[in-house]
Amino acid sequence: MKTSFPPLKVDPEFRAAVEEILEPGETLSSFMEQSLRLNLERRLGQRDFLARGLASREEARRTGEYYSATEVLDELDAMLSDAELKAGK
């Protein structure tokens, strides 16, 4: 069962701009729901990214094992090269 959000008050110009870009058959309501879902996914991703970063920082502090930016970038370059070879590029 769907529930409603509170009414959203926006400038008439903003509403007109949004309505202008709606796809055929798309409603303002469906556009708003999709926008909210995408923003929710983005925020959850940000939260998870920060949590992993903070956990990594704590692990580095606990173990005393740190890596320089150069070491990390070199490892990422190697991973990319391997992936490209496997993909036949």
Secondary structure as GFF3:
##gff-version 3
##sequence-region A 1 89
A	DSSP	alpha_helix	12	20	.	.	.	ID=ss1
A	DSSP	alpha_helix	28	63	.	.	.	ID=ss2
A	DSSP	alpha_helix	69	87	.	.	.	ID=ss3
###
